[in-house]
Structures are given as C-alpha cells and as structure tokens.
Amino acid sequence: MFNLKKNQTSAETVVKNVLKIKKGERVLIIANPATSNIAQDLYTTCDKAESLPVLIYQSEKTSFDNAEPAVIAAIKSAPDVVISISSLKLGKDSEATTAPYIDDSGKKYDHIFDYLLDGEKSIRAVWAPGLTDDMFERTVNIDYVELAERCKKLGEKLSDAVSVRVTSAGGTDILVPVEGRKPMDDNGDFSKAGSGGNIPAGEVFISPIVGDGKESGCNGTIVFDGSMTFADGDSILQTPISVKVQGGFATEISGGAEAKRLLKTISDAESRSLQMEKKGELPQGQGEIYKRNARNIGELGIGLNPAARITGNMLEDEKAFKTCHFAIGENYDNDAPSLIHLDGVVRLPTIVINYKDGTSFTALENGVLKI
C-alpha cells in the first residue's frame, strides 16, 4: 500500500504516501503561527508535487472558540484536500452550529469540514491538533502496511461486538455497549475522497451506545492515569482522575487538582451550552442536549502507532501502544453533540470484546496487543 523511501521527510510522507496528492489538486492548509514550520514544509512539498496549495493562518483556538470566518469560507470552497495543523483546535463553525448541514440520509453536521468529509465525501483530510515539530519527525515515517493490517484485524474483531469490557490495574472497570456501532480507524491511508484522520495516525476507535442516564449505556469506572485533554490543552496526569459512569454519563469525578480542572471544563461546557441557546447560537432545545452530552462517554479508542509515546500531547498519546483512551463529550456517530470531546488515556488496559453468542476475544491483556 505504501512505499516509504529512505530518508524521505515527514512532509513528503504525508503528501506522497498518506494523502497521495496529485498534480493540479487544490490543497488548503490551515495553521497557527506556532505550527508554521510544519505548515510551510507541507506547503513547499505540495508545491513541488505541482498541486495548488493555499496556506492560511488564524490565531490559536480552544475547544470553545469559533474558527475565523475566512477559514470557514476557505473550507466552503471545497478543495480536494484539507490539512489542519492547529496548536489546539481548528475552531467551531458558528453558522453550522446554529443551522446544521444535513446530508441525503438526514444526518446533521455542525461543521462544514465534517459535512464535506463525512456527508458529501467530497474532500479528504488530515487534522493534527497539537502537532509539534518533534512529534512530526518521530511518528510519521512508520510502516503503514503493518499499521493498516493491525487496524483491519482489530476493526474486524469489533465489528460484531455487543460490548467491550475494559479493566486496568489502575482501577478502570467499565462495560461499554457497542452493538450496532461501526468501528473506525486511523490507519494513515487518506488517499480517497471521504477519508481522513490524524497525523500521527494509528488507532481503532468506536462510539459507545448513548445511554439513558440510568441503566443503558456505559457503566462502571474509568481511571485516567496517562494524560488528559482539558479546554486549555493537554497534560500528563500527576494524579489519576477517577470517573464514575452510570447510564452512559460521567456522574462523579474525583482525584487531585487535575480532576478539578476536568470538572471545570465540563461545567463550562454545560453552562455555555445553555448560554448559546439563549443567544440564538444553538437551535431551540439544543442547549439542554449539548449540556447533557458534556458528560457523555463518546469514544473508546486503542493506540496502535509503535513510534508514539505518552508525552502530554493527546494527538500522540492516544496512538501509543499499551494504552486505550476514552472521550468525554461528543461522539463520532453524530448522535451526541457537545461543545467538548475530552480524551483521556488509560495505561496497560485489558480489553475483552464480547459477542452475542456468548464468546469473547481479548484484544489487549495488561496493555499487550493480542492480534
């Protein structure tokens, strides 16, 4: 699938092997001043490939900020490829948040980027929130054939699952219902319209069934003991954060200062959701839905990039071997909208996939991959 040339730069790998950008294709690169080195390398490499790159900068955006109107307008122009290299976030689409895009199946999208990628499938993309120069150099030039094979095998194991049990020595013990959910992967092959993912690549992930707040949905305890995403950035955890989950939603959050920081981010998302509805920035009735989903368990992911390690930068941390991660907030099936999607890493998990016929498969045992 991929032929990585010796001494090939990371930018060349992204342009030639991951996105397979061709002569004459329109490429939009969105960056912040802090990510200018990587953005410029990608621009220059696209230019050498005789594509038609455009590079646009905006100020750094947090989980709660809107992207600049010029950035949204540039994405609306529907280029062949979008590359988002942001120090934190791309930023929300204020227009689509108020009046979502709707595809032919009736699915709603609160960002033009998601609509073009997943709804219209007219663009392909790479997004890398938090990408650093060091990470770019270390984690991109990997064996993508091997990665794709791992993703495929693990995805197949999750395809017919009814639930997944995750435990760890750190205290995690949670049952995650996934029946009917489609596993997704970030295998580094973003060469076709409608495909996209992170650089660095390397995970398989799935959205748990949204719970009722009582019994259905995820139930148990997650103990984050690797790193965590907060509204203002990511951090390696000095003290584990324990999250009790009932009916699909986080009900109790405990630990040290970092647990309080997580709770503040969630609380801010809850209050902002109601404020946005009052201001007309969310459709009538959506404020309560967004508020509720600020505590939703929106993702279970498994890291598969052998070059990734836990550094305190979630873009890399969630791809690391011997880890899994859960997200609090919005999911990837577009049935739990929220202002936040906060990833947290669990070290050395045991992950058991359960099937309808009563059988099971252990995908990871104390962090060791079994496929």
C-alpha positions as CSV (number, residue, x, y, z in Angstrom):
1,M,0.0,0.0,0.0
2,F,2.8,2.4,0.9
3,N,6.4,2.7,-0.3
4,L,8.4,4.9,2.1
5,K,11.6,6.0,0.5
6,K,14.8,6.0,2.6
7,N,15.5,9.5,4.1
8,Q,12.0,10.7,3.0
9,T,10.9,13.7,5.0
10,S,7.7,13.6,7.1
11,A,6.1,16.2,4.9
12,E,6.9,14.1,1.8
13,T,5.4,11.0,3.5
14,V,2.2,12.9,4.3
15,V,1.9,14.4,0.7
16,K,3.1,11.4,-1.3
17,N,2.0,8.4,0.7
18,V,-0.7,9.3,3.2
19,L,-2.8,11.8,1.1
20,K,-1.3,10.9,-2.3
21,I,-1.8,14.4,-3.5
22,K,-1.7,14.7,-7.3
23,K,-0.8,17.4,-9.8
24,G,-3.4,20.1,-10.1
25,E,-5.3,19.2,-6.9
26,R,-6.4,22.1,-4.7
27,V,-4.9,21.8,-1.2
28,L,-6.0,24.0,1.8
29,I,-3.5,24.1,4.7
30,I,-4.8,25.8,7.9
31,A,-2.4,26.6,10.6
32,N,-1.5,28.8,13.6
33,P,1.8,30.8,13.9
34,A,3.0,28.1,16.4
35,T,2.7,25.4,13.8
36,S,4.2,27.4,10.9
37,N,7.3,25.2,10.4
38,I,5.2,22.1,9.7
39,A,2.7,24.1,7.6
40,Q,5.4,25.6,5.5
41,D,7.1,22.2,4.9
42,L,3.8,20.8,3.8
43,Y,3.1,23.8,1.5
44,T,6.5,23.6,-0.1
45,T,6.1,19.8,-0.6
46,C,2.7,20.3,-2.2
47,D,4.1,22.9,-4.4
48,K,6.9,20.6,-5.6
49,A,4.2,17.9,-6.3
50,E,2.6,20.5,-8.7
51,S,-0.6,20.7,-6.7
52,L,-2.3,24.0,-5.9
53,P,-1.7,24.7,-2.2
54,V,-3.1,27.6,-0.2
55,L,-1.8,28.3,3.3
56,I,-4.0,30.3,5.7
57,Y,-3.2,31.3,9.4
58,Q,-5.5,32.0,12.2
59,S,-5.0,32.6,15.9
60,E,-4.9,29.7,18.3
61,K,-8.4,28.3,19.1
62,T,-9.6,26.4,22.2
63,S,-12.5,23.9,22.4
64,F,-14.9,26.7,22.9
65,D,-13.8,29.1,20.2
66,N,-15.1,29.6,16.7
67,A,-12.8,29.4,13.7
68,E,-12.2,32.6,11.8
69,P,-14.9,33.3,9.1
70,A,-12.1,33.4,6.5
71,V,-11.1,29.9,7.4
72,I,-14.7,28.6,7.2
73,A,-15.1,30.3,3.8
74,A,-11.9,28.6,2.6
75,I,-13.2,25.2,3.6
76,K,-16.5,26.0,1.9
77,S,-14.6,26.4,-1.3
78,A,-14.4,22.6,-1.2
79,P,-10.8,21.9,-2.0
80,D,-9.7,18.4,-2.9
81,V,-7.6,18.2,0.3
82,V,-7.8,20.0,3.7
83,I,-4.8,19.8,6.1
84,S,-5.5,21.3,9.5
85,I,-2.3,21.8,11.6
86,S,-3.5,23.6,14.7
87,S,-1.8,24.1,18.1
88,L,-5.0,23.4,19.9
89,K,-8.2,23.2,17.8
90,L,-9.4,24.2,14.3
91,G,-12.3,26.0,15.9
92,K,-16.1,25.6,15.6
93,D,-18.3,26.6,12.7
94,S,-20.7,29.2,14.2
95,E,-23.0,29.2,11.2
96,A,-23.4,25.4,11.1
97,T,-23.8,25.3,14.9
98,T,-26.9,27.5,14.5
99,A,-28.1,25.9,11.3
100,P,-26.5,22.5,10.8
101,Y,-25.8,21.0,7.4
102,I,-28.0,17.9,6.5
103,D,-26.9,15.2,4.2
104,D,-29.0,13.0,2.0
105,S,-29.6,10.5,4.8
106,G,-30.8,13.2,7.1
107,K,-27.7,13.3,9.3
108,K,-26.8,16.7,10.7
109,Y,-23.4,18.3,10.8
110,D,-22.4,21.3,12.9
111,H,-19.2,22.0,10.9
112,I,-18.6,22.5,7.2
113,F,-15.5,20.4,7.5
114,D,-17.4,17.4,8.8
115,Y,-20.1,17.8,6.2
116,L,-17.8,17.9,3.3
117,L,-15.7,15.0,4.6
118,D,-18.3,12.6,6.0
119,G,-21.6,13.8,4.4
120,E,-20.7,14.9,0.9
121,K,-17.4,12.9,0.9
122,S,-16.0,15.5,-1.5
123,I,-12.8,16.1,0.4
124,R,-10.0,14.1,2.0
125,A,-8.2,15.4,5.0
126,V,-5.6,15.3,7.7
127,W,-6.1,17.1,11.0
128,A,-3.4,17.3,13.7
129,P,-4.4,19.4,16.8
130,G,-1.3,19.9,18.9
131,L,1.2,18.6,16.4
132,T,4.8,19.6,17.2
133,D,8.0,19.6,15.2
134,D,9.4,16.8,17.3
135,M,6.3,14.7,17.0
136,F,6.1,15.2,13.3
137,E,9.6,14.0,12.8
138,R,9.3,10.9,15.2
139,T,5.9,9.4,14.5
140,V,5.1,9.9,10.8
141,N,7.6,7.7,9.0
142,I,6.3,4.3,10.2
143,D,5.3,1.0,8.5
144,Y,1.9,1.9,7.2
145,V,1.3,-1.6,5.7
146,E,1.8,-3.1,9.2
147,L,-0.4,-0.4,10.8
148,A,-3.2,-0.9,8.3
149,E,-3.1,-4.7,9.0
150,R,-3.4,-4.1,12.7
151,C,-6.3,-1.7,12.2
152,K,-8.1,-4.1,9.9
153,K,-7.8,-7.1,12.3
154,L,-8.9,-5.1,15.4
155,G,-11.7,-3.5,13.4
156,E,-13.0,-6.9,12.4
157,K,-13.0,-8.1,16.0
158,L,-15.1,-5.0,17.0
159,S,-17.5,-5.2,14.0
160,D,-19.9,-7.8,15.5
161,A,-19.3,-7.0,19.2
162,V,-22.2,-6.3,21.6
163,S,-20.0,-4.9,24.4
164,V,-16.4,-4.3,25.4
165,R,-15.1,-4.7,29.0
166,V,-12.1,-2.6,29.9
167,T,-10.2,-3.1,33.1
168,S,-6.8,-2.0,34.4
169,A,-4.5,-2.3,37.4
170,G,-5.1,1.5,37.9
171,G,-8.7,0.9,38.7
172,T,-10.6,1.1,35.5
173,D,-13.5,-1.4,35.2
174,I,-16.2,-0.4,32.7
175,L,-18.6,-2.2,30.4
176,V,-19.0,-0.4,27.1
177,P,-22.1,-1.3,24.9
178,V,-21.3,-1.1,21.2
179,E,-23.9,-3.3,19.4
180,G,-24.7,-1.9,16.0
181,R,-21.9,0.6,16.2
182,K,-19.3,0.7,13.4
183,P,-15.6,0.7,14.4
184,M,-13.5,3.4,12.7
185,D,-9.7,3.5,12.2
186,D,-7.0,6.0,11.7
187,N,-4.7,3.8,9.5
188,G,-2.8,6.5,7.6
189,D,-4.4,5.9,4.2
190,F,-6.3,9.1,3.4
191,S,-6.0,8.9,-0.3
192,K,-9.7,8.7,-1.3
193,A,-12.4,11.3,-1.0
194,G,-14.3,11.0,2.2
195,S,-11.3,9.6,4.1
196,G,-9.3,11.4,6.7
197,G,-7.6,11.2,10.1
198,N,-4.7,12.3,12.3
199,I,-1.1,12.6,11.7
200,P,0.4,10.8,13.6
201,A,-2.0,8.0,12.6
202,G,-2.6,4.8,14.5
203,E,-5.8,3.9,16.3
204,V,-9.0,2.0,16.1
205,F,-12.0,3.6,17.8
206,I,-15.7,3.2,18.3
207,S,-18.6,5.3,19.7
208,P,-20.4,3.6,22.7
209,I,-24.2,3.5,22.5
210,V,-25.6,6.7,24.0
211,G,-27.1,5.8,27.4
212,D,-30.3,6.9,29.1
213,G,-28.6,8.2,32.2
214,K,-29.9,5.3,34.3
215,E,-29.1,1.8,33.1
216,S,-28.3,1.6,29.3
217,G,-25.0,2.9,28.0
218,C,-21.6,2.6,29.6
219,N,-21.5,1.6,33.3
220,G,-18.6,1.4,35.6
221,T,-15.4,3.4,36.5
222,I,-12.7,4.9,34.3
223,V,-9.4,5.8,35.9
224,F,-7.4,8.0,33.7
225,D,-3.7,7.6,34.6
226,G,-1.9,8.6,31.5
227,S,-2.8,12.0,30.2
228,M,-6.0,14.2,29.7
229,T,-7.4,16.8,27.4
230,F,-8.7,20.0,29.0
231,A,-10.3,23.1,27.4
232,D,-6.9,24.9,27.5
233,G,-4.7,22.0,26.4
234,D,-3.4,18.5,27.3
235,S,-1.3,17.3,30.3
236,I,0.4,14.2,31.6
237,L,-1.5,13.4,34.8
238,Q,0.3,13.7,38.1
239,T,-2.7,12.3,40.0
240,P,-5.1,9.8,38.4
241,I,-8.6,11.0,37.7
242,S,-11.4,8.6,38.7
243,V,-14.7,9.0,36.7
244,K,-17.8,7.0,37.8
245,V,-20.1,6.3,34.8
246,Q,-23.8,5.4,35.0
247,G,-26.2,5.1,32.1
248,G,-23.6,6.4,29.7
249,F,-22.7,9.6,31.5
250,A,-20.0,10.7,33.9
251,T,-21.6,11.2,37.3
252,E,-18.7,11.6,39.7
253,I,-15.2,12.9,39.0
254,S,-12.5,12.7,41.7
255,G,-8.8,12.9,42.2
256,G,-6.5,15.9,42.7
257,A,-6.1,19.3,41.1
258,E,-6.4,17.8,37.6
259,A,-9.8,16.2,38.4
260,K,-11.0,19.7,39.4
261,R,-9.6,21.0,36.1
262,L,-11.5,18.4,34.2
263,L,-14.7,19.1,36.1
264,K,-14.3,22.8,35.4
265,T,-14.0,22.2,31.6
266,I,-17.2,20.0,31.7
267,S,-19.0,22.5,33.8
268,D,-18.1,25.4,31.5
269,A,-19.3,23.3,28.5
270,E,-22.6,22.7,30.3
271,S,-23.2,26.4,31.1
272,R,-22.0,27.6,27.7
273,S,-24.5,25.3,26.0
274,L,-27.4,27.0,27.7
275,Q,-26.0,30.4,27.1
276,M,-25.5,29.7,23.4
277,E,-29.2,28.7,23.1
278,K,-30.3,31.9,24.8
279,K,-28.2,33.9,22.3
280,G,-29.6,32.0,19.3
281,E,-26.2,30.4,18.7
282,L,-27.8,26.9,19.1
283,P,-31.2,25.9,17.8
284,Q,-34.1,26.0,20.3
285,G,-34.0,22.9,22.6
286,Q,-30.3,22.1,21.7
287,G,-28.9,23.8,24.8
288,E,-30.1,21.0,27.1
289,I,-28.9,18.3,24.7
290,Y,-25.4,19.8,24.4
291,K,-25.3,20.3,28.2
292,R,-26.3,16.6,28.8
293,N,-23.7,15.3,26.4
294,A,-20.9,17.2,28.0
295,R,-20.8,14.2,30.3
296,N,-21.4,11.5,27.6
297,I,-18.8,8.8,27.2
298,G,-18.2,9.4,23.4
299,E,-15.4,7.2,22.4
300,L,-13.3,4.1,23.2
301,G,-10.0,4.0,21.3
302,I,-7.0,1.8,21.2
303,G,-3.5,3.1,20.3
304,L,-1.6,1.3,17.5
305,N,1.4,3.5,16.5
306,P,4.7,1.9,17.6
307,A,6.6,5.2,17.4
308,A,4.1,7.1,19.7
309,R,4.6,7.5,23.4
310,I,2.9,9.4,26.2
311,T,4.2,12.9,26.2
312,G,1.3,15.0,27.5
313,N,0.1,15.8,24.0
314,M,-3.1,13.8,23.2
315,L,-2.6,13.8,19.5
316,E,0.3,11.4,20.1
317,D,-0.7,9.9,23.5
318,E,-3.9,8.3,22.2
319,K,-1.9,6.5,19.5
320,A,0.6,4.9,21.9
321,F,1.0,1.2,22.3
322,K,-0.2,-0.4,25.5
323,T,-2.9,2.2,26.0
324,C,-6.6,2.9,25.4
325,H,-8.5,6.1,25.7
326,F,-12.0,7.3,26.4
327,A,-13.5,10.6,25.4
328,I,-16.0,12.6,27.5
329,G,-18.4,14.6,25.3
330,E,-19.2,14.5,21.6
331,N,-19.0,11.1,19.8
332,Y,-18.2,10.2,16.2
333,D,-21.6,8.9,15.3
334,N,-23.2,12.4,15.4
335,D,-25.9,11.4,17.8
336,A,-24.4,13.0,20.9
337,P,-23.5,16.6,20.0
338,S,-21.5,18.6,22.6
339,L,-19.1,21.5,22.8
340,I,-16.3,19.3,24.0
341,H,-14.5,16.0,23.2
342,L,-12.0,15.4,26.0
343,D,-9.7,12.4,25.5
344,G,-8.1,10.7,28.5
345,V,-5.5,7.8,28.4
346,V,-5.6,4.6,30.4
347,R,-2.3,2.8,30.7
348,L,-1.9,-1.0,30.4
349,P,-5.6,-1.9,29.9
350,T,-7.1,-5.3,29.5
351,I,-9.8,-5.2,26.8
352,V,-12.2,-8.0,26.3
353,I,-14.6,-7.9,23.3
354,N,-17.9,-9.7,23.9
355,Y,-20.2,-11.2,21.2
356,K,-23.9,-12.1,21.0
357,D,-23.2,-15.9,21.1
358,G,-21.5,-15.6,24.5
359,T,-17.9,-15.9,23.2
360,S,-15.3,-13.2,23.7
361,F,-11.9,-12.1,22.5
362,T,-9.1,-10.5,24.5
363,A,-7.7,-7.7,22.3
364,L,-5.2,-6.4,24.9
365,E,-4.0,-8.0,28.1
366,N,-2.3,-5.7,30.5
367,G,-1.5,-3.5,27.5
368,V,-0.1,-6.2,25.3
369,L,-1.8,-6.4,21.9
370,K,-3.2,-9.9,21.1
371,I,-3.8,-9.6,17.4
